[in-house]
Amino acid sequence: MNQLLAKYAHQGNGFAVLAFPCNQFGHQENLNGEEILHSLKHVRPGGGYQPDCVVMDKCDVNGSNAHPLFQFLKESLPTPSDDADSLMSDPKFIIWKPVKRSDISWNFEKFLITADGKPYKRYSRNFRTEAIANDIEHLLSVASKKGRK
């Protein structure tokens, strides 16, 4: 994500990346707030890593307590575009209710949203982050053309 931000965010186009930590997938995110940033910097991936994106507060993305943003995104884009059959590999990790087909299946699913706030594409956890660049460039081009009208 840092590479995408470095490439696109400083062009005055409003491009931004928001990261939403979540503890619903194997209880892998036990930390909160600043603890998450310190863990990224010193533990995993470590080596002084600092995300350039905005790291939001930890939230639920599935179930009855899902953040309203994720309710909206999943209603708009029910499955990842690159893997419509993407499901959680082991049902023992499902810790929320109700379970829906549109649920996010694991950490690192990604959503791309247009400049005017419309969900554009959803990507599975296996989709290489840097491969989103083509879609970003397309949306920036569309937004630029709209801005000239």
LINSUL-V532660 format. One record per residue. PHI is phi as a letter, one per 20 degrees, with the letter a starting at -180 (NA if undefined). BURIAL is # if it has 24 or more other ideal C-beta (glycine too) atoms within 12 Angstrom, else .. D_CENTER is the distance of its C-alpha to the mean C-alpha in Angstrom with 1 decimal. Layout:
phi=PHI burial=BURIAL d_center=D_CENTER
phi=PHI burial=BURIAL d_center=D_CENTER
This chain:
phi=NA burial=# d_center=10.0
phi=g burial=. d_center=13.3
phi=f burial=. d_center=15.1
phi=f burial=# d_center=13.2
phi=f burial=# d_center=13.7
phi=f burial=. d_center=17.3
phi=f burial=. d_center=17.9
phi=d burial=# d_center=16.8
phi=f burial=. d_center=16.3
phi=e burial=. d_center=20.0
phi=d burial=. d_center=21.4
phi=m burial=. d_center=21.7
phi=d burial=. d_center=19.4
phi=n burial=. d_center=16.9
phi=f burial=# d_center=13.9
phi=b burial=. d_center=11.4
phi=c burial=# d_center=8.1
phi=d burial=# d_center=7.0
phi=d burial=# d_center=5.9
phi=d burial=# d_center=6.8
phi=f burial=# d_center=9.2
phi=b burial=# d_center=10.6
phi=d burial=# d_center=14.0
phi=e burial=# d_center=14.2
phi=d burial=# d_center=14.1
phi=m burial=. d_center=17.4
phi=l burial=. d_center=17.6
phi=e burial=. d_center=16.0
phi=c burial=# d_center=15.0
phi=e burial=. d_center=18.3
phi=e burial=. d_center=18.2
phi=c burial=. d_center=17.6
phi=l burial=. d_center=17.2
phi=f burial=. d_center=19.2
phi=g burial=. d_center=19.7
phi=f burial=# d_center=16.1
phi=f burial=# d_center=16.7
phi=f burial=. d_center=20.1
phi=f burial=. d_center=19.0
phi=f burial=# d_center=16.7
phi=f burial=. d_center=19.7
phi=d burial=. d_center=22.4
phi=d burial=. d_center=21.4
phi=c burial=. d_center=18.4
phi=f burial=. d_center=18.0
phi=m burial=. d_center=20.8
phi=m burial=. d_center=23.2
phi=n burial=. d_center=22.3
phi=g burial=. d_center=18.6
phi=c burial=. d_center=17.0
phi=f burial=# d_center=13.5
phi=e burial=. d_center=14.1
phi=e burial=# d_center=11.0
phi=e burial=. d_center=11.3
phi=e burial=# d_center=10.7
phi=e burial=. d_center=11.0
phi=f burial=. d_center=13.2
phi=f burial=# d_center=12.5
phi=b burial=# d_center=12.3
phi=e burial=# d_center=12.7
phi=d burial=# d_center=10.3
phi=c burial=# d_center=13.3
phi=n burial=# d_center=17.1
phi=f burial=. d_center=19.4
phi=d burial=. d_center=17.7
phi=f burial=# d_center=14.2
phi=g burial=# d_center=13.0
phi=g burial=. d_center=14.2
phi=g burial=. d_center=11.1
phi=f burial=# d_center=9.7
phi=f burial=# d_center=13.3
phi=f burial=. d_center=13.4
phi=f burial=# d_center=10.3
phi=f burial=# d_center=11.7
phi=f burial=. d_center=15.2
phi=f burial=. d_center=14.5
phi=c burial=# d_center=12.8
phi=f burial=. d_center=14.2
phi=b burial=# d_center=13.4
phi=f burial=# d_center=11.5
phi=f burial=. d_center=13.8
phi=e burial=. d_center=14.5
phi=b burial=. d_center=15.4
phi=f burial=. d_center=16.5
phi=e burial=. d_center=18.3
phi=f burial=# d_center=15.4
phi=c burial=. d_center=16.5
phi=f burial=# d_center=16.6
phi=f burial=. d_center=19.3
phi=c burial=. d_center=21.3
phi=g burial=. d_center=22.0
phi=f burial=. d_center=23.1
phi=e burial=. d_center=19.6
phi=f burial=. d_center=19.1
phi=d burial=. d_center=19.9
phi=c burial=. d_center=19.1
phi=b burial=. d_center=21.1
phi=f burial=. d_center=21.3
phi=e burial=. d_center=19.6
phi=c burial=. d_center=18.4
phi=f burial=. d_center=17.9
phi=e burial=# d_center=14.7
phi=g burial=# d_center=13.2
phi=f burial=# d_center=10.1
phi=e burial=# d_center=12.1
phi=a burial=# d_center=10.8
phi=g burial=# d_center=8.5
phi=m burial=# d_center=6.0
phi=f burial=# d_center=5.3
phi=c burial=# d_center=3.5
phi=c burial=# d_center=5.2
phi=d burial=# d_center=8.0
phi=c burial=# d_center=10.3
phi=f burial=. d_center=13.9
phi=f burial=. d_center=16.0
phi=e burial=. d_center=17.6
phi=n burial=. d_center=14.6
phi=e burial=. d_center=14.6
phi=g burial=# d_center=11.8
phi=d burial=# d_center=12.6
phi=b burial=# d_center=10.9
phi=d burial=# d_center=8.6
phi=c burial=# d_center=8.5
phi=f burial=# d_center=9.6
phi=f burial=. d_center=9.1
phi=e burial=. d_center=12.3
phi=f burial=# d_center=11.5
phi=f burial=. d_center=12.3
phi=g burial=# d_center=10.0
phi=f burial=. d_center=13.2
phi=f burial=. d_center=14.0
phi=f burial=# d_center=11.7
phi=g burial=. d_center=14.4
phi=f burial=. d_center=16.8
phi=f burial=# d_center=14.7
phi=f burial=# d_center=14.0
phi=f burial=. d_center=17.7
phi=f burial=. d_center=18.6
phi=f burial=# d_center=16.9
phi=f burial=# d_center=18.4
phi=f burial=. d_center=21.7
phi=f burial=. d_center=21.6
phi=f burial=# d_center=20.9
phi=f burial=. d_center=23.6
phi=f burial=. d_center=26.1
phi=f burial=. d_center=25.5
phi=f burial=. d_center=26.2
phi=e burial=. d_center=29.5
phi=f burial=. d_center=30.8
